[in-house]
Amino acid sequence: MTITIAAVSIIAIAGFVWFANRVLPFTVCPICAGVFLTWVWLVGAHIAGYQINLAVPALLMGGTVVGVAYQLEKRFRNISAGRLLLWKILFIPSGFIAAYGILEQAATMFLIAAAFLLLASLLLSDNANKRGEAAGLEKKMEDCC
């Protein structure tokens, strides 16, 4: 029954977000919002004491982790293929650990995984690469003259 409720919730939220995108100054992916908000309220209902089959929000959380990785990958288009693969290898399993931490209500596990996700993304992003290149150029200029 939980999966049916989740499917209806995703459709309803996605429809609402699709209409909201017409007036918002920014756009939100309706399906992404539907999936994310559905697992958020399902986990919230579970914490509040309702009988929720946790396999359903777990499936949706996995989809969110992969969806976030896919969206962030677009922003990392200027990094090398090797760095991008390394980032995905680090990001997706760590995202699953963070999601598991939420399901198990293990705040420490979630926070450590979330911090690792942020750190890996910052270090492997193009901006980190540019900072390293800029430092290298500064060093060369100092040595030059």
C-alpha positions, 0 to 999 in steps of 0.5 A, spaced: 500 500 500 505 504 501 508 504 494 501 506 491 501 512 496 508 514 494 506 513 486 500 518 487 504 523 492 509 523 486 504 525 481 501 530 485 507 533 487 510 533 480 503 536 478 503 542 483 511 543 482 509 543 474 504 549 475 508 552 480 514 553 475 510 558 471 510 563 476 517 562 480 523 566 478 527 559 477 525 552 475 525 546 479 524 539 476 517 536 478 519 529 478 525 530 482 521 534 487 516 529 487 520 524 489 524 528 494 518 530 497 515 524 497 520 520 501 521 526 506 514 526 508 514 518 508 520 518 513 517 523 517 511 519 518 515 513 520 518 517 525 512 520 527 510 513 529 506 511 522 507 504 519 511 505 513 514 500 509 521 503 509 523 499 503 519 505 499 522 511 501 529 507 501 528 506 493 526 513 492 532 516 496 536 512 492 533 515 486 534 522 489 542 520 490 543 518 483 539 524 480 543 529 484 549 526 482 546 526 475 545 534 476 551 535 479 555 532 473 552 537 468 556 542 473 562 538 472 563 538 465 570 541 465 573 536 469 577 530 466 573 524 465 578 520 470 576 526 475 569 525 474 569 518 474 572 518 481 567 523 483 561 519 481 565 513 485 565 517 491 559 521 491 554 515 489 556 510 495 557 516 500 550 518 498 547 512 499 550 512 506 547 519 508 540 516 506 541 510 510 543 515 516 537 518 515 533 512 515 536 509 521 535 516 524 543 516 525 545 523 525 552 522 526 552 517 520 548 522 516 553 528 517 559 525 516 557 522 509 554 529 508 560 532 509 564 527 505 560 528 499 561 536 500 568 535 501 569 530 495 565 535 490 569 541 492 576 538 491 574 534 485 570 540 482 573 544 476 574 550 481 578 546 485 582 545 479 582 552 477 585 554 484 591 549 483 592 552 476 592 559 479 597 557 485 601 554 480 601 560 475 603 565 481 609 560 483 611 561 476 611 568 476 614 569 482 620 564 480 620 568 473 622 575 475 
